[in-house]
Amino acid sequence: MTRWLTVAGMGEDGWDGLSPRAQLAIRNAEVLIGSARLLGFTPESAAERHEWPQPFSAVVGRIKPLRGRKTVVLATGDPLNYGVARKLMEFIPFAEMEIIPHVSAFSLAAARVGWSLPDCDTLTLHGRDAAHIEPFIQPDVRLLVLTADRTTIPEVARRLVARGFGKSGIIVLENMGGARERQSSFSADAVPPSDFSDLNTLAIHCAASPGARVLSRLAGLPDDAFVHDGQLTKREVRAATLAALGPSPGRLLWDVGAGCGSVSIEWMRAARGCMSVAFEHDAARLAMIAANMDGLGAPRLRTVPGEVPATYAGQPAPDAVFIGGGIWLPGVFEGAWQALKPGGALVANVVTIEGEQRLYRLHEEHGGDIVRMDIANLTHVGRLRALRPRMAVTQWRAGKPW
C-alpha cells in the first residue's frame, strides 16, 4: 500500500504559511478532513470535505473506509506534538502515511516570550483535566501549556494560587501566527476579566511565595500532602516502596488495597505516561483517592471499588504490583501474580505476624528479597526530645521470571 494519507500541520497563517509540499498534497487530495477553521483556510477544490466527527473517538470510523484514496488530514501546528497523528498511527500503519509538520505552538510561544525550549516544561491540557499541571508547579520553573479553551486560564491560575504560587507570571498567547494574534500578561492572583480567545497557549513562570506548597516529583511526599485517615503508606516506607517498584515511562501499576492512593499517585507522578489501577473497597477511602488525584495531579488514576481478588477480573495486565494490605487473604497474591507481566515487579508490605508468615512462605516459593524497615520519629517527652519508634514494616520484593 502506497502512502495514501497525509497529515499536514497548519497554523493561523493559513494557506500562505504552508510549505509547497503541503500545498501540493492538499491540491491533489480526494478527501480533506479537519476542523471548520482549518478547512476554511484551504482553496476551493473538488475534494470531499469532512469536519472532525464528534466525539473525537469516531475518527476511526471516519478515516478507515478512506484507505487507498488520497486523503489529507489538517492538524493544528505539529501533528506529532500532542497532535492527531499519534491517534491515527494507532490504527493506520505509519508506512501508509506522510506527516508534514508546521511550527508547533510551543515553538511559537517560546519565540514570542524569548524562552529556550529545552529550559521549559511543555504539557497539554487540551482534552485533559487541568489537574495534570499540578506536578509541574515547581519554584522558578517555566511552563508552556496548551489549553482546552479560554476556561483553562482561570482554572490554571486558581491552582497556582491554591499552591502558594499566586505571584507566578502568566502570559496568554492568543491566535499565534495570524492576524488576530494578541498577548496578555498578568500574575496568577490577578487574572483580568478579559474575553480571551479559545485558541491560546500559556507561558507560565512559576514563582513560589513564602509558605508555598512545594511538592517534589521524587517519591516520598510528606504524609500531609495527602487527604487520608491515618492508614497510608508512610513517607519513608513509601519512598522505599516506589524505589522497589521501579516506575518507568508508560508502565502500569496495580495498587491492591490502595487506601488513600498514595503509592498510585506517586507512581504516576514519577515518570511520563505511568498509569495505575487502584483497588479499594472502602467508600470513604475512594473519596480520599479522588481528592488526591485532583490535588496532586493524577486525574487519570483509575479506581476499582469492591473486594479483591474478585475485582481483578477484566483489568489490564500490570507491569508492577503493590500489595499494601490483605496479602494473607486467599487469592489476593495468586491473582495478582498470575496477572503480572513476565519480568514485572511485585512488592508487598505487612505489619502483622500473619502477614509476615505469609511473606516468608511466598519468599520460599518465589525468591526475591525481604527487608524490615524500623523507623522512629522525633517527639517530645516533657521538655525533652526522644525518638519514638513506629510499627515496623516488613517488605517482600520479588520479580516474576521472564
Solvent accessible surface area in square Angstrom, and as a share of the most:
residue,aa,sasa,rsa
1,M,129,0.58
2,T,111,0.65
3,R,138,0.50
4,W,11,0.04
5,L,0,0.00
6,T,17,0.10
7,V,0,0.00
8,A,0,0.00
9,G,2,0.02
10,M,0,0.00
11,G,10,0.10
12,E,23,0.10
13,D,62,0.32
14,G,2,0.02
15,W,47,0.16
16,D,128,0.66
17,G,29,0.27
18,L,12,0.06
19,S,50,0.32
20,P,112,0.71
21,R,153,0.56
22,A,1,0.01
23,Q,31,0.14
24,L,101,0.50
25,A,23,0.18
26,I,5,0.02
27,R,140,0.51
28,N,81,0.42
29,A,10,0.08
30,E,73,0.33
31,V,0,0.00
32,L,1,0.00
33,I,0,0.00
34,G,0,0.00
35,S,36,0.24
36,A,61,0.47
37,R,81,0.30
38,L,3,0.01
39,L,15,0.07
40,G,64,0.62
41,F,64,0.26
42,T,13,0.08
43,P,59,0.37
44,E,163,0.73
45,S,50,0.33
46,A,113,0.87
47,A,13,0.10
48,E,75,0.33
49,R,84,0.31
50,H,54,0.24
51,E,102,0.46
52,W,44,0.15
53,P,14,0.09
54,Q,151,0.67
55,P,93,0.59
56,F,85,0.35
57,S,77,0.49
58,A,42,0.32
59,V,0,0.00
60,V,45,0.26
61,G,56,0.54
62,R,80,0.29
63,I,0,0.00
64,K,107,0.46
65,P,101,0.64
66,L,15,0.08
67,R,130,0.47
68,G,45,0.43
69,R,86,0.31
70,K,116,0.49
71,T,2,0.01
72,V,4,0.02
73,V,0,0.00
74,L,0,0.00
75,A,8,0.06
76,T,73,0.43
77,G,7,0.06
78,D,35,0.18
79,P,0,0.00
80,L,95,0.47
81,N,50,0.25
82,Y,109,0.41
83,G,26,0.25
84,V,17,0.10
85,A,0,0.00
86,R,173,0.63
87,K,63,0.27
88,L,0,0.00
89,M,70,0.31
90,E,119,0.53
91,F,40,0.17
92,I,6,0.03
93,P,71,0.45
94,F,112,0.47
95,A,70,0.54
96,E,10,0.04
97,M,0,0.00
98,E,45,0.20
99,I,29,0.15
100,I,17,0.08
101,P,83,0.52
102,H,32,0.14
103,V,74,0.42
104,S,12,0.08
105,A,29,0.22
106,F,5,0.02
107,S,41,0.26
108,L,36,0.18
109,A,0,0.00
110,A,8,0.06
111,A,76,0.59
112,R,88,0.32
113,V,30,0.17
114,G,67,0.64
115,W,32,0.11
116,S,58,0.37
117,L,65,0.33
118,P,124,0.78
119,D,105,0.55
120,C,16,0.10
121,D,56,0.29
122,T,47,0.27
123,L,8,0.04
124,T,8,0.05
125,L,2,0.01
126,H,120,0.54
127,G,75,0.72
128,R,97,0.35
129,D,71,0.37
130,A,17,0.13
131,A,0,0.00
132,H,33,0.15
133,I,0,0.00
134,E,7,0.03
135,P,7,0.05
136,F,44,0.18
137,I,0,0.00
138,Q,30,0.13
139,P,60,0.38
140,D,109,0.56
141,V,37,0.21
142,R,84,0.31
143,L,0,0.00
144,L,0,0.00
145,V,0,0.00
146,L,29,0.14
147,T,9,0.05
148,A,45,0.35
149,D,45,0.23
150,R,94,0.34
151,T,90,0.53
152,T,9,0.05
153,I,0,0.00
154,P,69,0.43
155,E,50,0.23
156,V,0,0.00
157,A,3,0.02
158,R,125,0.46
159,R,11,0.04
160,L,0,0.00
161,V,68,0.39
162,A,76,0.59
163,R,8,0.03
164,G,22,0.21
165,F,0,0.00
166,G,10,0.09
167,K,131,0.56
168,S,0,0.00
169,G,32,0.31
170,I,1,0.00
171,I,34,0.17
172,V,0,0.00
173,L,2,0.01
174,E,4,0.02
175,N,7,0.04
176,M,15,0.07
177,G,29,0.28
178,G,18,0.17
179,A,115,0.89
180,R,151,0.55
181,E,62,0.28
182,R,108,0.39
183,Q,88,0.39
184,S,25,0.16
185,S,82,0.53
186,F,27,0.11
187,S,30,0.20
188,A,3,0.03
189,D,67,0.35
190,A,60,0.46
191,V,50,0.29
192,P,49,0.31
193,P,145,0.91
194,S,43,0.28
195,D,113,0.59
196,F,10,0.04
197,S,21,0.14
198,D,71,0.37
199,L,60,0.30
200,N,10,0.05
201,T,6,0.04
202,L,0,0.00
203,A,0,0.00
204,I,0,0.00
205,H,60,0.27
206,C,1,0.01
207,A,40,0.31
208,A,46,0.36
209,S,37,0.24
210,P,142,0.89
211,G,87,0.84
212,A,21,0.16
213,R,93,0.34
214,V,74,0.42
215,L,7,0.03
216,S,54,0.35
217,R,88,0.32
218,L,140,0.70
219,A,41,0.31
220,G,11,0.11
221,L,3,0.01
222,P,41,0.26
223,D,35,0.18
224,D,122,0.63
225,A,7,0.05
226,F,9,0.04
227,V,80,0.46
228,H,65,0.29
229,D,71,0.37
230,G,30,0.28
231,Q,116,0.52
232,L,19,0.09
233,T,28,0.16
234,K,67,0.28
235,R,106,0.39
236,E,74,0.33
237,V,7,0.04
238,R,0,0.00
239,A,34,0.26
240,A,28,0.22
241,T,0,0.00
242,L,3,0.01
243,A,82,0.63
244,A,30,0.23
245,L,3,0.01
246,G,37,0.35
247,P,35,0.22
248,S,42,0.27
249,P,74,0.47
250,G,56,0.54
251,R,61,0.22
252,L,27,0.14
253,L,0,0.00
254,W,2,0.01
255,D,2,0.01
256,V,0,0.00
257,G,34,0.33
258,A,11,0.09
259,G,8,0.08
260,C,2,0.01
261,G,0,0.00
262,S,3,0.02
263,V,3,0.02
264,S,0,0.00
265,I,0,0.00
266,E,4,0.02
267,W,0,0.00
268,M,26,0.11
269,R,6,0.02
270,A,43,0.33
271,A,17,0.13
272,R,185,0.68
273,G,42,0.40
274,C,5,0.03
275,M,55,0.24
276,S,1,0.01
277,V,3,0.01
278,A,0,0.00
279,F,1,0.01
280,E,8,0.04
281,H,109,0.49
282,D,48,0.25
283,A,79,0.61
284,A,61,0.47
285,R,61,0.22
286,L,36,0.18
287,A,65,0.50
288,M,31,0.14
289,I,0,0.00
290,A,56,0.43
291,A,47,0.37
292,N,3,0.01
293,M,30,0.13
294,D,61,0.32
295,G,24,0.23
296,L,2,0.01
297,G,9,0.08
298,A,2,0.02
299,P,28,0.17
300,R,124,0.45
301,L,7,0.03
302,R,106,0.39
303,T,47,0.27
304,V,16,0.09
305,P,81,0.51
306,G,29,0.27
307,E,108,0.49
308,V,31,0.18
309,P,50,0.31
310,A,82,0.63
311,T,26,0.15
312,Y,18,0.07
313,A,84,0.65
314,G,86,0.82
315,Q,38,0.17
316,P,65,0.41
317,A,46,0.36
318,P,0,0.00
319,D,21,0.11
320,A,0,0.00
321,V,0,0.00
322,F,4,0.02
323,I,1,0.00
324,G,33,0.31
325,G,34,0.32
326,G,19,0.19
327,I,2,0.01
328,W,142,0.50
329,L,69,0.34
330,P,116,0.73
331,G,23,0.22
332,V,0,0.00
333,F,5,0.02
334,E,85,0.38
335,G,22,0.21
336,A,0,0.00
337,W,32,0.11
338,Q,150,0.67
339,A,29,0.23
340,L,2,0.01
341,K,86,0.36
342,P,74,0.47
343,G,33,0.32
344,G,2,0.02
345,A,22,0.17
346,L,0,0.00
347,V,1,0.01
348,A,0,0.00
349,N,14,0.07
350,V,14,0.08
351,V,74,0.43
352,T,66,0.38
353,I,126,0.64
354,E,105,0.47
355,G,0,0.00
356,E,28,0.13
357,Q,90,0.40
358,R,33,0.12
359,L,0,0.00
360,Y,98,0.37
361,R,125,0.46
362,L,2,0.01
363,H,65,0.29
364,E,145,0.65
365,E,120,0.54
366,H,64,0.28
367,G,29,0.28
368,G,50,0.48
369,D,72,0.38
370,I,49,0.25
371,V,44,0.25
372,R,129,0.47
373,M,25,0.11
374,D,106,0.55
375,I,37,0.19
376,A,43,0.34
377,N,60,0.31
378,L,108,0.54
379,T,29,0.17
380,H,124,0.55
381,V,87,0.50
382,G,73,0.71
383,R,237,0.87
384,L,131,0.65
385,R,170,0.62
386,A,40,0.31
387,L,118,0.59
388,R,149,0.54
389,P,105,0.66
390,R,71,0.26
391,M,140,0.62
392,A,29,0.23
393,V,20,0.12
394,T,2,0.01
395,Q,0,0.00
396,W,0,0.00
397,R,74,0.27
398,A,7,0.06
399,G,49,0.47
400,K,36,0.15
401,P,101,0.63
402,W,246,0.86
